[in-house]
Amino acid sequence: MPNTMSLNVRVTGSLCDFVAKNISDSGQYDNVSEYIRDLIRQDKQRAEQRKFERVKAELQLAFAAPESEYAPLTADDIFKRNDHLRKS
């Protein structure tokens, strides 16, 4: 069975009004829990998209480099380089 977490969130004023509009009969969600779960899913998706965009940008830079800048590397070379970068 997956881990679960109960959250208590207090919102007031305009935030409360905004949430109420989203969970009303005419809103997108049936209840606050459904709304919060959807917000968390969207945030997770945005984080994954940002990571993907970073990798994509790094690959574009790598493939744009002139061939003269390429150097043969072994897997051990890459692991050592990455360990060094993590420690920095």
N, C-alpha and C positions, 0 to 999 in steps of 0.2 A: 504494500500500500504506500502511495507517495506521501511525502511530508505535507502537512497542512499548516497554515498560519492564520490566526485570527487577527484582524486589524481593527482598531478603533480609531476613527478619524473624525475630528471635529471641524466643521466648516461653518462660517458665519457670513452674514451680509450677502454681497454679490455672488460669492462662491456658492453659498447655500442656494440662492435663487437659480443660479446656472444649473446646478446639479438637479434641483427639483424640476426644472424644465425638461431635462434630458430623461427623467424617469417617470414623467407623467403619462397619462393615457395617450397623449399625442407625441410623447418623446420616443427616442430610439430604444430605450432600455426598460425592462420590467421592474428592475429594482437596483438599489445602489451597488450591491455586490456584483451584479452583471456589468454595470458601468465601470467599476474599478478594475475588474478583471480585464475588460477590453482596453482600458487605458494602459495597464501594465503590459499587455500583449503588444500594443502599439509602440510603447517605449522600448521593449525588447527588440522589436523589429527594426526600429530606428538605430539602436546600438549595433545590431548586426549589419545593417546597411552601411553605417559609418566605417566599421571594420573592413567590410568588403571594398569600399571606396578607397581606403588607405592602401590595401593590398593592390588594387587595380592601378592606383597612381604610382606605386613603387615599381610595378611590372612595366608600366608605360615608360618610366624613366630608364629602367634597365634595358628595354628593347630599343630605346632611342639612342643609347650610347653607341659610339663608333666601335666597330669590331676590334680595333687595336686596344681598346680598354678591357676587353675580355681576357680572363686568365683562367687556366684550368684549375679546378678545385676538387679535392676529394671530400667525401662526406665528413671525415674527421676535421678537415680544414674549416668547413662550415660550422660544425659543432663548436670548435674552439673560438671561432670569430663570434658566434652568437653568445657563448658563455662570457666572453670578454665584454660584449656590448651590454649584457644584463648587469654585469658588475659595475659598469660605469655610471 
